[in-house]
Amino acid sequence: MILHTVNKSPFASQCLVDCLRCVTSGDVVLLIEDGVYGSTCLRPATLTPLQKSITELATTEVRFCILSPDFEARGLDDKSLLTGLETVDYDGFVDLAAKADKVISWY
Amino acid sequence: MTSMTTAEAEDSEIKGSLLMVFRHAPYGRSLAREGLEVALAAGAMGVELRVLFINDGVWQLLAGQQADRLSLKNHLAMASALPLYGVDKLFVDTASLLERNIEPAGLTIPVALLNELEVRSLFATDGHILSF
């Protein structure tokens, strides 16, 4: 399993798009810092193409996680989380890093 | 300092007006915080000032921020102080809100929503621009 961390807003950077092109079955994508903006949809009725591909990947083979302190600090909440995504705390981040064969940081 | 003619004084007044452009999300980098500090300081010193939240800068206005989760100061609480410092001309680019699926009704600070044309004219009007 490869752990992919993404720390840039998808609205200001290509990092998340670049990451999604390289994930494979069994990988985990962890959104941290401004990367957490990629996990939200404040109005679920209108998904962007990027949000659609995240929710589609999340229903299949790729696990998407969001670092909860970064998520909550920015005024985002679980209600605006895209379906299929889960939150992890700092301990969860450590567990993911420990379990991963490799870690790649998209920044 | 040499004395100015009335025309020069009027000209400098126009050029003295300042547009601050907030383009970055809070917390990830210190840009948003630093921009806010400049705006508050400028406001306190009586600078004629307008603030535009655009692109990822609109995230700064999202309600419910819990900055204590990162041991940081609450950005929205600081931004709420802008009118107290005389900075009450706050503008938001509507397209940036829509792009991020943020409901304008959810913004807790009184701001004016601008369309594309109004944003352009904002950039054209002020004598100075600071971008954060």
gemmi code that builds the backbone of each chain (N, CA, C; Angstrom):
import gemmi

chains = {
    "A": [
        ("MET", (0.845, -1.197, 0.000), (0.000, 0.000, 0.000), (0.884, 1.253, 0.000)),
        ("ILE", (0.523, 2.178, -0.868), (1.210, 3.463, -0.874), (0.309, 4.498, -0.210)),
        ("LEU", (0.876, 5.274, 0.687), (0.141, 6.388, 1.288), (0.483, 7.666, 0.527)),
        ("HIS", (-0.546, 8.287, -0.025), (-0.362, 9.551, -0.741), (-0.869, 10.682, 0.155)),
        ("THR", (-0.016, 11.625, 0.501), (-0.518, 12.801, 1.223), (-0.572, 13.985, 0.259)),
        ("VAL", (-1.676, 14.722, 0.346), (-1.882, 15.900, -0.512), (-2.124, 17.096, 0.405)),
        ("ASN", (-1.343, 18.145, 0.273), (-1.476, 19.264, 1.223), (-1.824, 20.604, 0.580)),
        ("LYS", (-2.256, 20.582, -0.687), (-2.615, 21.840, -1.352), (-4.087, 21.843, -1.750)),
        ("SER", (-4.686, 23.015, -1.704), (-6.074, 23.165, -2.141), (-6.192, 22.805, -3.623)),
        ("PRO", (-7.193, 21.985, -3.979), (-7.362, 21.627, -5.383), (-7.782, 22.807, -6.248)),
        ("PHE", (-8.218, 23.898, -5.589), (-8.626, 25.080, -6.346), (-7.432, 25.959, -6.698)),
        ("ALA", (-6.301, 25.712, -6.036), (-5.133, 26.553, -6.263), (-3.957, 25.761, -6.805)),
        ("SER", (-4.117, 24.460, -6.913), (-2.975, 23.617, -7.278), (-3.445, 22.353, -7.996)),
        ("GLN", (-2.567, 21.799, -8.799), (-2.871, 20.569, -9.540), (-2.561, 19.319, -8.716)),
        ("CYS", (-2.046, 19.499, -7.502), (-1.534, 18.365, -6.721), (-2.508, 17.186, -6.623)),
        ("LEU", (-3.754, 17.480, -6.297), (-4.713, 16.397, -6.100), (-5.001, 15.677, -7.415)),
        ("VAL", (-5.160, 16.451, -8.482), (-5.392, 15.855, -9.802), (-4.199, 14.977, -10.194)),
        ("ASP", (-3.012, 15.511, -9.970), (-1.786, 14.757, -10.293), (-1.724, 13.462, -9.493)),
        ("CYS", (-2.098, 13.555, -8.221), (-2.094, 12.387, -7.342), (-3.069, 11.323, -7.849)),
        ("LEU", (-4.292, 11.764, -8.178), (-5.327, 10.807, -8.574), (-4.947, 10.045, -9.843)),
        ("ARG", (-4.111, 10.659, -10.653), (-3.668, 9.980, -11.877), (-2.704, 8.840, -11.572)),
        ("CYS", (-2.138, 8.851, -10.372), (-1.090, 7.880, -10.046), (-1.493, 6.864, -8.982)),
        ("VAL", (-2.706, 6.997, -8.422), (-3.097, 6.035, -7.387), (-3.486, 4.706, -8.011)),
        ("THR", (-3.228, 3.646, -7.279), (-3.649, 2.323, -7.743), (-4.406, 1.615, -6.630)),
        ("SER", (-5.020, 0.506, -7.006), (-5.825, -0.298, -6.096), (-5.096, -0.558, -4.775)),
        ("GLY", (-5.781, -0.315, -3.675), (-5.204, -0.574, -2.358), (-4.511, 0.623, -1.735)),
        ("ASP", (-4.303, 1.663, -2.514), (-3.631, 2.852, -1.981), (-4.557, 3.660, -1.056)),
        ("VAL", (-3.923, 4.495, -0.253), (-4.675, 5.419, 0.593), (-4.265, 6.849, 0.233)),
        ("VAL", (-5.264, 7.695, 0.029), (-4.996, 9.117, -0.195), (-5.411, 9.863, 1.070)),
        ("LEU", (-4.455, 10.560, 1.673), (-4.754, 11.321, 2.891), (-4.640, 12.812, 2.597)),
        ("LEU", (-5.754, 13.523, 2.772), (-5.769, 14.966, 2.531), (-5.421, 15.689, 3.831)),
        ("ILE", (-4.374, 16.499, 3.768), (-3.932, 17.229, 4.959), (-3.805, 18.723, 4.636)),
        ("GLU", (-3.669, 19.543, 5.674), (-3.532, 20.996, 5.523), (-4.578, 21.523, 4.530)),
        ("ASP", (-4.175, 22.390, 3.569), (-5.156, 22.927, 2.614), (-5.691, 21.851, 1.665)),
        ("GLY", (-5.100, 20.681, 1.685), (-5.614, 19.572, 0.885), (-7.019, 19.162, 1.280)),
        ("VAL", (-7.405, 19.460, 2.529), (-8.744, 19.046, 2.990), (-9.868, 19.725, 2.201)),
        ("TYR", (-9.563, 20.858, 1.558), (-10.600, 21.494, 0.732), (-11.030, 20.597, -0.428)),
        ("GLY", (-10.220, 19.613, -0.733), (-10.591, 18.677, -1.792), (-11.640, 17.664, -1.365)),
        ("SER", (-11.939, 17.605, -0.081), (-12.845, 16.574, 0.430), (-14.266, 17.074, 0.607)),
        ("THR", (-14.453, 18.364, 0.372), (-15.739, 18.933, 0.757), (-16.641, 19.208, -0.420)),
        ("CYS", (-17.886, 19.136, -0.130), (-18.877, 19.596, -1.084), (-19.969, 20.239, -0.265)),
        ("LEU", (-19.982, 21.553, -0.216), (-20.929, 22.233, 0.659), (-22.351, 22.170, 0.095)),
        ("ARG", (-22.457, 21.920, -1.206), (-23.773, 21.710, -1.815), (-23.715, 20.434, -2.652)),
        ("PRO", (-24.078, 19.281, -2.056), (-23.872, 17.985, -2.707), (-24.529, 17.850, -4.079)),
        ("ALA", (-25.505, 18.711, -4.362), (-26.217, 18.580, -5.638), (-25.308, 18.894, -6.827)),
        ("THR", (-24.279, 19.675, -6.586), (-23.447, 20.107, -7.709), (-21.997, 19.672, -7.527)),
        ("LEU", (-21.702, 18.452, -7.944), (-20.336, 17.943, -7.841), (-19.510, 18.389, -9.040)),
        ("THR", (-18.285, 18.818, -8.758), (-17.372, 19.144, -9.844), (-16.798, 17.836, -10.398)),
        ("PRO", (-16.208, 17.860, -11.601), (-15.605, 16.641, -12.156), (-14.580, 16.013, -11.201)),
        ("LEU", (-13.803, 16.853, -10.517), (-12.816, 16.337, -9.565), (-13.504, 15.627, -8.400)),
        ("GLN", (-14.559, 16.257, -7.876), (-15.292, 15.653, -6.764), (-15.944, 14.344, -7.185)),
        ("LYS", (-16.420, 14.306, -8.440), (-17.017, 13.065, -8.946), (-15.986, 11.950, -8.987)),
        ("SER", (-14.780, 12.284, -9.485), (-13.775, 11.221, -9.592), (-13.312, 10.753, -8.213)),
        ("ILE", (-13.315, 11.651, -7.229), (-12.972, 11.230, -5.858), (-14.018, 10.260, -5.320)),
        ("THR", (-15.300, 10.641, -5.448), (-16.342, 9.767, -4.909), (-16.374, 8.423, -5.642)),
        ("GLU", (-16.086, 8.449, -6.938), (-16.052, 7.191, -7.691), (-14.890, 6.310, -7.233)),
        ("LEU", (-13.703, 6.915, -7.113), (-12.539, 6.155, -6.643), (-12.773, 5.626, -5.228)),
        ("ALA", (-13.444, 6.450, -4.400), (-13.671, 6.060, -3.007), (-14.596, 4.852, -2.890)),
        ("THR", (-15.496, 4.696, -3.863), (-16.399, 3.539, -3.809), (-15.711, 2.275, -4.303)),
        ("THR", (-14.585, 2.430, -4.941), (-13.914, 1.235, -5.470), (-12.705, 0.843, -4.629)),
        ("GLU", (-11.526, 1.033, -5.141), (-10.356, 0.401, -4.540), (-9.467, 1.335, -3.734)),
        ("VAL", (-9.739, 2.637, -3.835), (-8.853, 3.597, -3.164), (-9.546, 4.165, -1.923)),
        ("ARG", (-8.798, 4.199, -0.829), (-9.351, 4.721, 0.418), (-8.959, 6.192, 0.556)),
        ("PHE", (-9.931, 7.049, 0.827), (-9.669, 8.477, 1.004), (-9.851, 8.857, 2.468)),
        ("CYS", (-8.855, 9.497, 3.027), (-8.945, 9.947, 4.416), (-8.660, 11.440, 4.499)),
        ("ILE", (-9.196, 12.047, 5.533), (-9.004, 13.483, 5.781), (-8.497, 13.639, 7.204)),
        ("LEU", (-7.479, 14.450, 7.360), (-6.942, 14.692, 8.697), (-7.896, 15.627, 9.448)),
        ("SER", (-8.547, 15.102, 10.489), (-9.649, 15.839, 11.116), (-9.255, 17.190, 11.731)),
        ("PRO", (-8.097, 17.336, 12.392), (-7.800, 18.674, 12.928), (-7.722, 19.745, 11.836)),
        ("ASP", (-7.129, 19.402, 10.695), (-7.050, 20.358, 9.581), (-8.434, 20.655, 9.014)),
        ("PHE", (-9.241, 19.630, 8.966), (-10.603, 19.722, 8.432), (-11.462, 20.639, 9.306)),
        ("GLU", (-11.397, 20.392, 10.613), (-12.237, 21.151, 11.550), (-11.753, 22.591, 11.720)),
        ("ALA", (-10.444, 22.776, 11.691), (-9.894, 24.133, 11.862), (-10.410, 25.072, 10.786)),
        ("ARG", (-10.654, 24.531, 9.590), (-11.057, 25.375, 8.471), (-12.557, 25.616, 8.383)),
        ("GLY", (-13.291, 25.166, 9.371), (-14.732, 25.416, 9.375), (-15.514, 24.421, 8.553)),
        ("LEU", (-14.862, 23.337, 8.161), (-15.555, 22.290, 7.410), (-16.103, 21.291, 8.424)),
        ("ASP", (-17.186, 20.622, 8.089), (-17.673, 19.593, 9.007), (-18.120, 18.362, 8.238)),
        ("ASP", (-18.400, 17.289, 8.993), (-18.714, 15.994, 8.388), (-19.880, 16.064, 7.413)),
        ("LYS", (-20.766, 17.026, 7.652), (-21.940, 17.129, 6.784), (-21.548, 17.504, 5.355)),
        ("SER", (-20.411, 18.197, 5.230), (-19.992, 18.629, 3.894), (-18.955, 17.681, 3.275)),
        ("LEU", (-18.714, 16.582, 3.974), (-17.724, 15.615, 3.472), (-18.315, 14.825, 2.311)),
        ("LEU", (-17.532, 14.672, 1.264), (-17.976, 13.859, 0.132), (-18.218, 12.427, 0.607)),
        ("THR", (-19.195, 11.757, 0.011), (-19.514, 10.405, 0.463), (-18.358, 9.452, 0.208)),
        ("GLY", (-18.161, 8.536, 1.161), (-17.120, 7.531, 1.014), (-15.779, 7.947, 1.596)),
        ("LEU", (-15.688, 9.187, 2.075), (-14.428, 9.640, 2.673), (-14.506, 9.494, 4.189)),
        ("GLU", (-13.367, 9.232, 4.804), (-13.352, 9.082, 6.258), (-12.346, 10.040, 6.884)),
        ("THR", (-12.583, 10.375, 8.150), (-11.648, 11.253, 8.841), (-10.711, 10.419, 9.715)),
        ("VAL", (-9.474, 10.876, 9.829), (-8.536, 10.257, 10.769), (-7.911, 11.361, 11.619)),
        ("ASP", (-7.497, 11.008, 12.824), (-6.807, 11.985, 13.666), (-5.288, 11.761, 13.515)),
        ("TYR", (-4.499, 12.457, 14.341), (-3.043, 12.345, 14.204), (-2.565, 10.902, 14.434)),
        ("ASP", (-3.205, 10.199, 15.393), (-2.837, 8.794, 15.626), (-3.112, 7.944, 14.384)),
        ("GLY", (-4.241, 8.261, 13.736), (-4.594, 7.537, 12.522), (-3.587, 7.789, 11.411)),
        ("PHE", (-3.082, 9.007, 11.340), (-2.054, 9.381, 10.368), (-0.800, 8.528, 10.607)),
        ("VAL", (-0.424, 8.424, 11.866), (0.762, 7.624, 12.222), (0.547, 6.157, 11.838)),
        ("ASP", (-0.651, 5.634, 12.135), (-0.953, 4.239, 11.781), (-0.832, 4.015, 10.277)),
        ("LEU", (-1.401, 4.941, 9.497), (-1.355, 4.815, 8.040), (0.091, 4.825, 7.549)),
        ("ALA", (0.871, 5.752, 8.102), (2.275, 5.860, 7.689), (3.044, 4.596, 8.052)),
        ("ALA", (2.719, 4.026, 9.234), (3.422, 2.820, 9.689), (3.057, 1.606, 8.844)),
        ("LYS", (1.798, 1.564, 8.424), (1.322, 0.409, 7.629), (1.762, 0.496, 6.174)),
        ("ALA", (2.015, 1.712, 5.697), (2.320, 1.897, 4.274), (3.697, 1.338, 3.926)),
        ("ASP", (3.771, 0.721, 2.739), (5.075, 0.277, 2.235), (5.902, 1.496, 1.848)),
        ("LYS", (5.202, 2.452, 1.249), (5.849, 3.677, 0.783), (4.930, 4.858, 1.041)),
        ("VAL", (5.525, 6.018, 1.174), (4.732, 7.243, 1.345), (5.181, 8.246, 0.291)),
        ("ILE", (4.211, 8.843, -0.377), (4.563, 9.924, -1.301), (3.775, 11.174, -0.922)),
        ("SER", (4.482, 12.284, -0.915), (3.884, 13.559, -0.545), (3.662, 14.387, -1.819)),
        ("TRP", (2.420, 14.727, -2.067), (2.071, 15.592, -3.217), (1.929, 16.999, -2.687)),
        ("TYR", (2.839, 17.884, -3.048), (2.844, 19.244, -2.501), (3.228, 20.271, -3.538)),
    ],
    "B": [
        ("MET", (9.517, 68.535, 3.231), (8.539, 68.120, 2.220), (7.976, 69.369, 1.526)),
        ("THR", (7.892, 69.317, 0.198), (7.353, 70.464, -0.539), (5.829, 70.471, -0.453)),
        ("SER", (5.263, 71.673, -0.527), (3.801, 71.748, -0.437), (3.183, 71.338, -1.776)),
        ("MET", (1.967, 70.786, -1.700), (1.292, 70.311, -2.904), (0.217, 71.289, -3.329)),
        ("THR", (-0.040, 71.364, -4.615), (-1.185, 72.126, -5.104), (-2.442, 71.336, -4.790)),
        ("THR", (-3.597, 71.970, -4.896), (-4.859, 71.274, -4.622), (-5.020, 70.069, -5.548)),
        ("ALA", (-4.686, 70.286, -6.826), (-4.822, 69.198, -7.799), (-3.941, 68.012, -7.417)),
        ("GLU", (-2.708, 68.327, -7.016), (-1.787, 67.255, -6.619), (-2.299, 66.516, -5.382)),
        ("ALA", (-2.872, 67.312, -4.455), (-3.394, 66.717, -3.228), (-4.551, 65.766, -3.547)),
        ("GLU", (-5.427, 66.212, -4.454), (-6.556, 65.358, -4.844), (-6.055, 64.095, -5.516)),
        ("ASP", (-5.032, 64.277, -6.378), (-4.471, 63.143, -7.091), (-3.886, 62.129, -6.112)),
        ("SER", (-3.164, 62.660, -5.111), (-2.532, 61.758, -4.158), (-3.573, 61.052, -3.298)),
        ("GLU", (-4.720, 61.727, -3.101), (-5.803, 61.106, -2.335), (-6.333, 59.877, -3.084)),
        ("ILE", (-6.495, 60.049, -4.406), (-6.968, 58.928, -5.220), (-5.938, 57.805, -5.201)),
        ("LYS", (-4.684, 58.206, -5.429), (-3.624, 57.202, -5.460), (-3.421, 56.565, -4.085)),
        ("GLY", (-3.841, 57.297, -3.037), (-3.672, 56.774, -1.687), (-4.606, 55.641, -1.355)),
        ("SER", (-5.702, 55.506, -2.121), (-6.641, 54.449, -1.809), (-6.021, 53.091, -2.132)),
        ("LEU", (-6.358, 52.129, -1.294), (-5.672, 50.837, -1.333), (-6.662, 49.690, -1.498)),
        ("LEU", (-6.335, 48.793, -2.417), (-7.111, 47.564, -2.563), (-6.271, 46.406, -2.045)),
        ("MET", (-6.817, 45.668, -1.091), (-6.123, 44.475, -0.622), (-6.827, 43.250, -1.171)),
        ("VAL", (-6.062, 42.390, -1.820), (-6.624, 41.209, -2.464), (-6.213, 39.975, -1.673)),
        ("PHE", (-7.203, 39.309, -1.095), (-6.933, 38.094, -0.304), (-7.257, 36.875, -1.155)),
        ("ARG", (-6.204, 36.159, -1.558), (-6.355, 35.067, -2.525), (-6.063, 33.690, -1.958)),
        ("HIS", (-5.681, 33.618, -0.687), (-5.258, 32.321, -0.160), (-6.089, 31.865, 1.037)),
        ("ALA", (-6.205, 30.568, 1.158), (-6.954, 29.974, 2.262), (-6.222, 30.207, 3.583)),
        ("PRO", (-6.956, 30.227, 4.699), (-6.301, 30.425, 5.996), (-5.574, 29.168, 6.466)),
        ("TYR", (-4.649, 29.321, 7.386), (-3.988, 28.235, 8.125), (-2.895, 27.478, 7.373)),
        ("GLY", (-3.128, 27.106, 6.119), (-2.138, 26.311, 5.390), (-0.821, 27.051, 5.255)),
        ("ARG", (-0.926, 28.324, 4.976), (0.240, 29.204, 4.931), (-0.086, 30.440, 5.769)),
        ("SER", (0.913, 31.267, 6.008), (0.658, 32.424, 6.866), (0.169, 33.638, 6.077)),
        ("LEU", (0.041, 33.508, 4.752), (-0.345, 34.650, 3.915), (-1.660, 35.305, 4.346)),
        ("ALA", (-2.668, 34.487, 4.584), (-3.991, 35.026, 4.910), (-3.917, 35.825, 6.206)),
        ("ARG", (-3.233, 35.248, 7.178), (-3.079, 35.896, 8.487), (-2.324, 37.221, 8.348)),
        ("GLU", (-1.234, 37.193, 7.584), (-0.423, 38.401, 7.429), (-1.196, 39.501, 6.694)),
        ("GLY", (-1.972, 39.094, 5.686), (-2.785, 40.057, 4.956), (-3.774, 40.750, 5.874)),
        ("LEU", (-4.384, 39.942, 6.731), (-5.358, 40.464, 7.677), (-4.695, 41.445, 8.650)),
        ("GLU", (-3.503, 41.110, 9.083), (-2.785, 41.994, 10.008), (-2.477, 43.341, 9.346)),
        ("VAL", (-2.104, 43.301, 8.075), (-1.839, 44.548, 7.342), (-3.124, 45.356, 7.220)),
        ("ALA", (-4.228, 44.685, 6.898), (-5.514, 45.375, 6.737), (-5.935, 46.034, 8.047)),
        ("LEU", (-5.769, 45.319, 9.158), (-6.153, 45.864, 10.459), (-5.273, 47.062, 10.818)),
        ("ALA", (-3.975, 46.930, 10.548), (-3.045, 48.025, 10.850), (-3.356, 49.241, 9.980)),
        ("ALA", (-3.591, 49.007, 8.695), (-3.892, 50.102, 7.773), (-5.191, 50.782, 8.176)),
        ("GLY", (-6.166, 49.970, 8.555), (-7.451, 50.516, 8.999), (-7.281, 51.380, 10.236)),
        ("ALA", (-6.478, 50.892, 11.168), (-6.252, 51.632, 12.412), (-5.565, 52.964, 12.144)),
        ("MET", (-4.780, 53.014, 11.057), (-4.069, 54.253, 10.721), (-4.862, 55.130, 9.770)),
        ("GLY", (-6.109, 54.765, 9.528), (-6.994, 55.608, 8.744), (-6.775, 55.547, 7.242)),
        ("VAL", (-6.110, 54.507, 6.775), (-5.910, 54.364, 5.328), (-7.242, 54.002, 4.681)),
        ("GLU", (-7.540, 54.664, 3.566), (-8.760, 54.300, 2.841), (-8.518, 52.973, 2.133)),
        ("LEU", (-9.322, 52.013, 2.465), (-8.957, 50.630, 2.163), (-10.175, 49.815, 1.749)),
        ("ARG", (-9.969, 48.982, 0.739), (-11.020, 48.029, 0.381), (-10.400, 46.643, 0.321)),
        ("VAL", (-11.184, 45.644, 0.685), (-10.671, 44.279, 0.730), (-11.499, 43.406, -0.199)),
        ("LEU", (-10.797, 42.651, -1.039), (-11.479, 41.716, -1.934), (-11.060, 40.291, -1.592)),
        ("PHE", (-12.031, 39.458, -1.261), (-11.786, 38.029, -1.053), (-12.082, 37.317, -2.368)),
        ("ILE", (-11.069, 36.656, -2.916), (-11.234, 36.023, -4.225), (-10.415, 34.735, -4.254)),
        ("ASN", (-10.755, 33.845, -5.204), (-10.089, 32.541, -5.320), (-10.165, 31.810, -3.974)),
        ("ASP", (-9.075, 31.172, -3.529), (-9.130, 30.445, -2.258), (-9.272, 31.377, -1.053)),
        ("GLY", (-9.159, 32.678, -1.264), (-9.346, 33.630, -0.178), (-10.752, 33.589, 0.411)),
        ("VAL", (-11.726, 33.116, -0.376), (-13.098, 33.073, 0.146), (-13.235, 32.049, 1.284)),
        ("TRP", (-12.318, 31.073, 1.341), (-12.363, 30.093, 2.451), (-12.159, 30.791, 3.792)),
        ("GLN", (-11.525, 31.969, 3.781), (-11.270, 32.691, 5.025), (-12.569, 33.069, 5.728)),
        ("LEU", (-13.655, 33.155, 4.947), (-14.919, 33.646, 5.489), (-15.843, 32.533, 5.963)),
        ("LEU", (-15.416, 31.285, 5.798), (-16.266, 30.150, 6.154), (-16.516, 30.132, 7.663)),
        ("ALA", (-17.793, 29.965, 8.036), (-18.152, 29.951, 9.462), (-17.708, 28.633, 10.109)),
        ("GLY", (-17.661, 28.640, 11.421), (-17.404, 27.404, 12.170), (-15.956, 26.978, 12.234)),
        ("GLN", (-15.033, 27.887, 11.969), (-13.608, 27.531, 12.035), (-13.204, 27.226, 13.481)),
        ("GLN", (-12.478, 26.121, 13.663), (-12.007, 25.726, 14.998), (-10.480, 25.717, 15.007)),
        ("ALA", (-9.925, 26.921, 14.942), (-8.478, 27.047, 14.801), (-7.713, 26.457, 15.978)),
        ("ASP", (-8.398, 26.329, 17.121), (-7.737, 25.759, 18.297), (-7.297, 24.316, 18.046)),
        ("ARG", (-7.919, 23.657, 17.068), (-7.511, 22.281, 16.727), (-6.071, 22.264, 16.220)),
        ("LEU", (-5.602, 23.417, 15.720), (-4.225, 23.528, 15.226), (-3.401, 24.454, 16.113)),
        ("SER", (-3.953, 24.790, 17.271), (-3.302, 25.738, 18.189), (-2.989, 27.075, 17.504)),
        ("LEU", (-3.943, 27.533, 16.679), (-3.770, 28.814, 15.987), (-4.904, 29.755, 16.372)),
        ("LYS", (-4.727, 31.036, 16.023), (-5.795, 32.011, 16.266), (-6.878, 31.845, 15.210)),
        ("ASN", (-8.123, 32.049, 15.627), (-9.245, 31.909, 14.710), (-9.218, 33.032, 13.666)),
        ("HIS", (-9.087, 32.630, 12.413), (-8.956, 33.614, 11.342), (-10.239, 34.423, 11.153)),
        ("LEU", (-11.373, 33.729, 11.220), (-12.649, 34.420, 11.007), (-12.904, 35.441, 12.111)),
        ("ALA", (-12.513, 35.105, 13.348), (-12.692, 36.040, 14.464), (-11.882, 37.308, 14.213)),
        ("MET", (-10.658, 37.120, 13.679), (-9.820, 38.277, 13.353), (-10.436, 39.091, 12.224)),
        ("ALA", (-10.931, 38.395, 11.212), (-11.542, 39.076, 10.072), (-12.783, 39.851, 10.500)),
        ("SER", (-13.485, 39.310, 11.483), (-14.696, 39.979, 11.980), (-14.371, 41.328, 12.597)),
        ("ALA", (-13.105, 41.512, 12.998), (-12.702, 42.768, 13.637), (-12.453, 43.886, 12.617)),
        ("LEU", (-12.404, 43.538, 11.326), (-12.096, 44.545, 10.305), (-12.978, 45.803, 10.403)),
        ("PRO", (-14.318, 45.647, 10.491), (-15.159, 46.845, 10.567), (-14.843, 47.709, 11.794)),
        ("LEU", (-14.424, 47.068, 12.895), (-14.073, 47.829, 14.107), (-12.859, 48.714, 13.867)),
        ("TYR", (-12.031, 48.326, 12.902), (-10.842, 49.101, 12.561), (-11.105, 50.034, 11.375)),
        ("GLY", (-12.364, 50.232, 11.061), (-12.719, 51.142, 9.985), (-12.658, 50.525, 8.597)),
        ("VAL", (-12.386, 49.220, 8.542), (-12.339, 48.540, 7.237), (-13.686, 47.855, 7.028)),
        ("ASP", (-14.611, 48.599, 6.402), (-15.942, 48.014, 6.234), (-16.324, 47.841, 4.770)),
        ("LYS", (-15.366, 48.137, 3.879), (-15.637, 47.889, 2.464), (-15.068, 46.527, 2.104)),
        ("LEU", (-15.858, 45.505, 2.350), (-15.419, 44.127, 2.128), (-16.184, 43.536, 0.953)),
        ("PHE", (-15.437, 42.973, 0.009), (-16.056, 42.457, -1.199), (-15.686, 40.991, -1.413)),
        ("VAL", (-16.609, 40.263, -2.007), (-16.353, 38.855, -2.303), (-16.662, 38.581, -3.763)),
        ("ASP", (-15.768, 37.851, -4.412), (-15.995, 37.441, -5.787), (-16.994, 36.282, -5.801)),
        ("THR", (-18.174, 36.530, -6.361), (-19.239, 35.523, -6.346), (-18.830, 34.248, -7.074)),
        ("ALA", (-18.098, 34.389, -8.170), (-17.690, 33.214, -8.946), (-16.819, 32.271, -8.109)),
        ("SER", (-15.966, 32.856, -7.247), (-15.110, 32.023, -6.393), (-15.938, 31.222, -5.391)),
        ("LEU", (-17.020, 31.841, -4.897), (-17.927, 31.123, -3.981), (-18.594, 29.963, -4.702)),
        ("LEU", (-19.106, 30.242, -5.891), (-19.829, 29.222, -6.655), (-18.915, 28.053, -6.998)),
        ("GLU", (-17.697, 28.380, -7.412), (-16.728, 27.360, -7.795), (-16.470, 26.397, -6.632)),
        ("ARG", (-16.531, 26.920, -5.416), (-16.249, 26.119, -4.224), (-17.515, 25.620, -3.541)),
        ("ASN", (-18.660, 25.835, -4.183), (-19.939, 25.411, -3.622), (-20.208, 26.023, -2.252)),
        ("ILE", (-19.763, 27.248, -2.041), (-20.036, 27.930, -0.771), (-21.276, 28.800, -0.944)),
        ("GLU", (-22.254, 28.603, -0.055), (-23.479, 29.405, -0.098), (-23.188, 30.816, 0.420)),
        ("PRO", (-23.485, 31.843, -0.369), (-23.277, 33.210, 0.119), (-24.018, 33.466, 1.433)),
        ("ALA", (-25.148, 32.805, 1.618), (-25.940, 33.004, 2.837), (-25.198, 32.511, 4.077)),
        ("GLY", (-24.218, 31.630, 3.876), (-23.480, 31.080, 5.005), (-22.353, 31.974, 5.506)),
        ("LEU", (-22.114, 33.082, 4.816), (-21.040, 33.982, 5.245), (-21.520, 34.822, 6.426)),
        ("THR", (-20.704, 34.874, 7.473), (-21.160, 35.538, 8.697), (-20.733, 37.000, 8.788)),
        ("ILE", (-19.759, 37.405, 7.977), (-19.320, 38.801, 7.985), (-20.063, 39.543, 6.884)),
        ("PRO", (-20.516, 40.782, 7.150), (-21.212, 41.519, 6.083), (-20.266, 41.886, 4.939)),
        ("VAL", (-20.523, 41.298, 3.790), (-19.691, 41.534, 2.608), (-20.595, 41.826, 1.417)),
        ("ALA", (-20.042, 42.525, 0.433), (-20.780, 42.772, -0.800), (-20.321, 41.763, -1.848)),
        ("LEU", (-21.289, 41.123, -2.506), (-20.963, 40.139, -3.533), (-20.790, 40.852, -4.870)),
        ("LEU", (-19.688, 40.550, -5.557), (-19.398, 41.209, -6.828), (-19.420, 40.216, -7.976)),
        ("ASN", (-19.921, 40.676, -9.123), (-19.816, 39.867, -10.329), (-18.483, 40.169, -11.021)),
        ("GLU", (-18.236, 39.457, -12.110), (-16.943, 39.552, -12.798), (-16.598, 40.992, -13.191)),
        ("LEU", (-17.615, 41.678, -13.702), (-17.418, 43.047, -14.170), (-17.045, 43.978, -13.008)),
        ("GLU", (-17.736, 43.793, -11.897), (-17.491, 44.636, -10.719), (-16.104, 44.366, -10.128)),
        ("VAL", (-15.667, 43.103, -10.206), (-14.322, 42.764, -9.722), (-13.275, 43.487, -10.557)),
        ("ARG", (-13.469, 43.445, -11.868), (-12.524, 44.134, -12.758), (-12.457, 45.623, -12.449)),
        ("SER", (-13.606, 46.219, -12.219), (-13.611, 47.667, -11.990), (-12.984, 47.994, -10.634)),
        ("LEU", (-13.085, 47.050, -9.692), (-12.439, 47.242, -8.385), (-10.923, 47.346, -8.570)),
        ("PHE", (-10.379, 46.458, -9.393), (-8.934, 46.479, -9.657), (-8.530, 47.773, -10.363)),
        ("ALA", (-9.439, 48.272, -11.205), (-9.109, 49.454, -12.000), (-9.159, 50.737, -11.176)),
        ("THR", (-9.927, 50.724, -10.095), (-10.206, 51.957, -9.363), (-9.088, 52.398, -8.432)),
        ("ASP", (-8.575, 51.484, -7.609), (-7.685, 51.903, -6.538), (-6.277, 52.222, -7.014)),
        ("GLY", (-5.633, 53.142, -6.261), (-4.289, 53.576, -6.622), (-3.216, 52.553, -6.328)),
        ("HIS", (-3.452, 51.750, -5.301), (-2.455, 50.756, -4.922), (-3.125, 49.410, -4.702)),
        ("ILE", (-2.381, 48.354, -4.967), (-2.902, 47.009, -4.720), (-1.884, 46.229, -3.905)),
        ("LEU", (-2.363, 45.573, -2.860), (-1.526, 44.624, -2.127), (-2.193, 43.261, -2.226)),
        ("SER", (-1.439, 42.264, -2.610), (-2.003, 40.928, -2.793), (-1.437, 39.955, -1.769)),
        ("PHE", (-2.352, 39.261, -1.087), (-1.935, 38.253, -0.106), (-2.579, 36.917, -0.420)),
    ],
}
model = gemmi.Model(1)
for chain_id, residues in chains.items():
    chain = gemmi.Chain(chain_id)
    for i, (resn, *xyz) in enumerate(residues, 1):
        res = gemmi.Residue()
        res.name, res.seqid = resn, gemmi.SeqId(i, " ")
        for name, pos in zip(("N", "CA", "C"), xyz):
            atom = gemmi.Atom()
            atom.name, atom.element = name, gemmi.Element(name[0])
            atom.pos, atom.b_iso = gemmi.Position(*pos), 0.0
            res.add_atom(atom)
        chain.add_residue(res)
    model.add_chain(chain)
structure = gemmi.Structure()
structure.add_model(model)
structure.setup_entities()
